[in-house]
């Protein structure tokens, strides 16, 4: 079993979005609305309460490695301040979602992917991280394709 570390978007990054109502990377306007879907929030990695919580939509590009271009896409965060998820276990709030987990290689290739939900998630993470060609993982929404979180091998 490979130990891993997963985290949502950093607090300083999401607070900048809330303060400026712009995408920090692109300057595109952000949009605030009542949640019409469960999400999740890309900071705390919890699903939104539909019809109750305000969320902010903005353009985000996951960090690219070694000068390679990443694909930008839409993401949501809570309109209210929330804490960045950081941990060595998969966030419970994501387990009911259809997920696509991409194993990303040094040259930004994606040599392996897995479509998973629920109890299949931990096995897929371990299998992908066991591949020596995979440097880290991107967790994406399995239907919309948008970025949810990054998973790194744990250094502990």
C-alpha positions in Angstrom: 0.0 0.0 0.0 1.4 3.4 -1.0 1.0 6.2 1.4 -0.4 9.4 -0.2 -1.3 13.0 0.6 -4.3 14.9 -0.9 -5.1 18.5 -0.5 -7.7 21.0 -1.8 -6.9 24.5 -3.1 -4.7 26.5 -0.7 -6.4 29.0 1.7 -4.5 32.0 0.4 -5.5 31.2 -3.2 -9.2 30.8 -2.4 -9.3 33.9 -0.2 -7.9 35.9 -3.2 -10.8 34.6 -5.3 -13.3 35.6 -2.7 -11.7 39.0 -2.2 -11.3 39.9 -5.9 -14.0 37.8 -7.5 -11.5 37.0 -10.3 -9.6 33.9 -11.3 -6.1 34.6 -9.9 -4.4 32.9 -12.9 -6.4 34.5 -15.7 -8.2 37.6 -14.3 -11.5 36.3 -15.6 -14.5 37.4 -13.6 -15.7 34.8 -11.0 -19.4 34.2 -10.6 -21.3 33.6 -7.4 -24.6 31.6 -7.2 -26.6 29.3 -5.0 -25.4 25.8 -5.4 -27.4 24.0 -8.1 -25.3 20.8 -7.8 -23.4 19.1 -5.2 -20.0 20.2 -6.4 -17.5 19.7 -4.6 -15.8 22.7 -3.2 -12.2 22.5 -4.4 -10.8 23.9 -1.1 -12.5 21.8 1.7 -13.4 19.0 -0.7 -17.0 18.7 0.6 -20.1 18.6 -1.5 -22.3 21.7 -1.6 -25.8 21.7 0.0 -27.9 22.2 -3.1 -30.2 25.3 -2.8 -28.6 26.3 0.5 -25.0 27.3 0.1 -23.5 30.0 -2.0 -20.6 29.0 -4.3 -18.1 30.8 -6.5 -17.3 29.6 -10.0 -14.0 30.5 -11.6 -11.4 29.3 -14.1 -8.6 27.2 -12.7 -5.6 25.4 -14.2 -4.0 22.7 -12.1 -0.3 23.3 -11.5 1.8 22.2 -14.5 5.2 20.6 -14.1 8.4 21.5 -16.0 6.8 24.1 -18.2 4.1 21.9 -19.6 0.7 23.4 -20.1 -2.2 22.2 -18.0 -5.8 22.3 -19.1 -7.9 25.1 -17.5 -11.4 24.5 -16.5 -14.3 25.6 -14.3 -14.1 24.9 -10.5 -16.3 25.9 -7.5 -15.4 27.0 -4.0 -17.6 28.0 -1.1 -18.5 31.7 -1.1 -17.9 31.7 2.7 -14.5 31.0 4.0 -13.7 27.3 4.4 -10.6 25.3 5.4 -8.3 23.7 2.8 -8.6 19.9 3.1 -5.2 18.3 3.8 -4.8 14.7 4.7 -3.5 11.2 4.1 -7.0 9.6 3.6 -9.5 10.2 0.9 -12.0 12.9 1.7 -15.4 11.2 2.7 -17.3 14.0 0.9 -16.0 12.9 -2.4 -16.6 9.1 -2.2 -20.1 9.2 -3.6 -19.1 11.1 -6.7 -18.2 9.5 -10.0 -14.4 10.1 -10.3 -11.7 9.9 -12.9 -8.3 9.5 -11.4 -5.4 10.2 -13.8 -1.8 9.0 -13.2 0.4 11.9 -14.5 4.0 11.1 -15.6 7.0 13.5 -15.5 6.3 14.7 -19.1 2.6 15.4 -18.3 1.5 12.2 -20.1 -1.3 10.3 -18.6 -0.2 6.6 -18.8 -3.0 5.3 -16.6 -6.5 6.3 -15.5 -9.3 4.7 -13.4 -13.0 5.5 -13.2 -14.1 4.8 -9.7 -16.6 5.6 -6.9 -16.9 4.7 -3.2 -15.0 1.7 -2.0 -13.0 1.4 -5.2 -11.1 4.6 -4.6 -8.4 3.5 -2.3 -7.4 0.5 -4.4 -7.3 2.7 -7.5 -5.1 5.3 -5.8 -2.7 2.6 -4.6 -2.5 0.9 -7.9 -1.8 4.1 -9.8 0.8 5.3 -7.3 2.5 1.9 -7.5 3.3 2.6 -11.2 6.9 4.0 -11.4 5.9 6.1 -14.4 3.3 8.0 -12.4 4.6 11.1 -10.6 1.3 12.3 -9.1 -2.5 11.9 -9.5 -5.2 14.3 -10.6 -8.7 13.5 -9.3 -11.3 14.8 -11.7 -15.1 14.7 -11.7 -16.0 11.5 -13.7 -18.8 13.2 -15.7 -17.8 16.8 -16.0 -14.0 16.2 -16.2 -13.1 19.2 -14.1 -10.2 19.1 -11.6 -11.0 18.3 -8.0 -7.7 17.7 -6.3 -4.1 16.5 -6.6 -2.7 13.4 -4.9 1.0 13.0 -4.1 2.9 10.1 -2.6 3.5 10.8 1.0 7.1 11.6 2.1 6.6 10.1 5.6 
